[in-house]
Amino acid sequence: MIRARFETNASDPRPVNWPIKHPYWITGAHGIDWEIFTIVAYADDVDEIKRNWPEAVNIDATPADDYVFTDRFPKPDWFKK
C-alpha cells in the first residue's frame, strides 16, 4: 500500500470510480481560478491512483503499512476498514 499526494485539474476532484478501496482527502485548491486540487490518498499502487484520478500529476508516493488518521486527515464517514 502507498500514501500518495498529487494534483489534479479535473473540474471535479473526486475519484472517477466509486466505491474505492482506500480513503482519500481533498486537501486544497490553487491556481488562477482555484482549478488545481491537491489530493492525499491511500492506494495499492500508483496505477490505482491513475485509474481513480486519470488527470493526476506530480504524484509523490511513499510506502504505508497502515492508515494514519489525524485531525487533518480524519477517517472518512464512508470508509469501513
C-alpha positions, -999 to 999 in steps of 0.1 A, spaced: 0 0 0 11 36 -6 1 70 7 2 94 -22 0 132 -26 -8 145 -61 -26 173 -80 -54 171 -105 -70 198 -126 -103 180 -131 -134 201 -128 -145 175 -101 -116 163 -79 -134 132 -66 -123 98 -79 -139 87 -112 -146 52 -98 -168 46 -68 -167 30 -43 -129 30 -39 -109 7 -16 -89 32 4 -95 67 20 -87 100 3 -89 137 11 -91 168 -10 -66 190 9 -66 222 -10 -71 241 -42 -49 266 -60 -43 282 -94 -56 313 -111 -92 301 -108 -87 276 -80 -88 248 -106 -59 227 -94 -67 204 -65 -43 187 -41 -53 152 -31 -39 128 -5 -50 92 -10 -41 57 1 -39 31 -27 -25 -3 -35 -1 14 -60 4 43 -84 -16 26 -111 -47 26 -88 -42 63 -83 -42 68 -121 -73 46 -125 -93 66 -99 -79 101 -108 -68 99 -145 -57 135 -145 -33 130 -115 1 147 -119 30 153 -96 24 120 -78 46 117 -47 40 82 -31 55 66 -1 50 31 13 24 27 40 18 -2 63 -15 11 76 -38 41 76 -29 71 98 -59 92 107 -54 126 123 -74 159 129 -63 170 94 -70 136 78 -99 121 98 -114 87 90 -140 94 63 -176 86 72 -180 63 42 -148 43 49 -152 9 65 -120 -9 73 
